């Protein structure tokens, strides 16, 4: 890489290594934790029942655990999401990736959306956890994305996130730019879904995403290391 451009270490520090494929086995999760440890990524992003396993596998490393809540459609009631998030924190998660209630957003029921996010902000703050709110932009209009950014900014969430990776489309550059523009400076943007190459990672970073979720951690970081040697 050229001087002044992201290093492989910088990139690893912005990656949530995704372990969310629904059919992943225990052995696969353990193998992916080894990759996360090797490259010293920011977090592994895991299914709720894998939190304790990943905590054990990553003991002694700097890799934190992110957990998805209300995944992948956000359809659980707020009280269920709250319990799911609380239990995940008790199990060892330090970051929460929570899916917004998409039907409520599409229905314009923003009071419901606001109160749900407020409850999860309070939970995360009380426990010293990071809160990322997943919009699933594939299903939203630009106006709805902006409104969700405004709600999340007012409530001071840590991150707004583009997608789960399980909609027909994942992250888009234009959505990252819109979210960055529409969110307060205290809110960061996470891109996720379909980010597979170093060039894609850099493009999303340049658009404003300072955290990115990907399954392609090894390929992205190995390419970054190769470029550093050129």
Helices and strands as residue ranges (DSSP letters): H 8-12, E 15-19, H 26-39, E 43-46, G 48-50, H 51-57, E 64-69, H 78-91, E 95-99, H 102-106, H 110-126, E 130-134, G 137-139, H 142-155, E 159-161, H 173-182, E 188-192, H 198-207, E 209-214, H 217-228
